[in-house]
Amino acid sequence: MRERRSQECMGDTAMFQRPNHNPLPVHHDEISEARFKRFTRDFQVYERKQTFDDTLNVFLDLYSAWMKMHEPWMKIRLVMLAFELNRLDPTFECELAFSD
């Protein structure tokens, strides 16, 4: 029974194969280059996310400190960090309303 299922599965995959398909020769360096490009793209996405997360942590820490101390220089830095966060992720929105 198991052998029959195995043969049926092999028959199913055969229908997805191209008849007389001869793959084009691909040089080993081309495969490595494609993998490297994909790696660098993925790494850039990771770096951007990590930078956003780090900047967000600094922003939140500074905002927490500003809520306690209300130092004027902190407001300027908060606005700069909010712009940077929006640059890193355009979906980031923050409304800073300083009462003083």
C-alpha positions in Angstrom: 0.0 0.0 0.0 2.8 2.4 0.9 4.6 1.6 -2.3 1.4 2.4 -4.3 1.1 5.8 -2.6 4.7 6.5 -3.3 4.2 5.7 -7.0 1.1 7.9 -7.1 2.9 10.8 -5.6 5.7 10.4 -8.1 3.2 10.4 -10.8 1.6 13.6 -9.5 4.9 15.5 -9.4 5.8 14.4 -12.9 2.8 16.3 -14.3 4.4 19.5 -13.0 7.7 18.9 -14.8 8.3 20.6 -18.1 8.8 18.1 -20.9 12.3 17.8 -22.2 13.4 20.6 -19.8 17.1 21.2 -19.9 18.1 23.7 -17.3 20.4 26.5 -18.4 23.8 26.2 -17.0 24.3 28.5 -14.1 27.8 29.5 -13.0 28.5 28.9 -9.3 29.6 32.5 -8.8 26.2 33.7 -10.1 24.4 31.7 -7.5 26.7 32.9 -4.7 26.3 36.5 -6.0 22.5 36.2 -5.9 22.5 34.8 -2.4 24.9 37.6 -1.3 22.7 40.3 -2.7 19.7 38.8 -1.0 21.6 38.6 2.3 22.7 42.2 2.0 19.1 43.3 1.3 17.8 41.3 4.3 20.6 42.7 6.4 19.7 46.3 5.4 16.1 45.7 6.4 17.3 44.3 9.7 19.6 47.3 10.3 16.9 49.8 9.5 14.5 48.0 12.0 17.2 47.9 14.6 18.0 51.5 14.2 14.3 52.4 14.4 13.9 50.3 17.6 17.0 51.9 19.2 15.9 55.4 18.3 12.4 54.7 19.6 13.9 53.6 22.9 15.9 56.8 23.2 12.8 58.8 22.3 10.7 57.1 25.0 13.4 57.4 27.6 13.9 61.1 26.9 10.1 61.7 26.9 9.8 60.0 30.2 12.6 62.2 31.6 11.0 65.3 30.1 7.7 64.5 31.8 9.6 64.7 35.1 12.0 67.6 34.5 10.6 69.8 31.7 14.0 70.9 30.6 13.8 73.1 27.4 16.6 71.3 25.6 14.7 68.0 25.9 11.8 69.3 23.8 14.2 70.1 20.9 15.8 66.7 21.1 12.3 65.0 21.2 11.2 66.8 18.1 14.5 65.8 16.3 14.0 62.2 17.4 10.4 62.2 16.2 11.5 63.4 12.8 14.2 60.7 12.7 11.7 58.0 13.6 9.4 59.2 10.8 12.3 59.1 8.4 13.1 55.6 9.3 9.4 54.5 9.2 7.0 56.9 7.4 4.1 55.2 9.2 5.4 56.5 12.6 3.3 59.4 13.8 3.7 61.4 16.9 2.0 64.6 18.1 4.1 66.4 20.6 2.1 69.0 22.3 4.2 70.9 24.8 2.2 73.1 27.2 5.1 75.1 28.4 
